[in-house]
């Protein structure tokens, strides 16, 4: 059990903490849409501007494969119960 906790802490410390590209923003927008609105449509996600999207049936979707976003959404739902969210806060970078 302590090895799993140590691995989680190491992974969290070594993971980049900000998005740097449309690719990152597209994935984060999908994660946010799934965890907050229970949909893959990203047109309501104002906090992650991206050009990596496509229009289908009147809705915008990420052009990235959904597997990573599903895992990220599961983690985001768990973190939401601790009070953490993907929403950007002014002054935090």
Protein Blocks (a to p, Z undefined) as FASTA:
>chain_A
ZZmmmmmmmmmmmpccbdfbfklmmmmmmmmmmmmnopabfklmmklgcfbbcdeehiac
dfbdfklmmmmmmmmmmmmmnopafbdcehiZZ
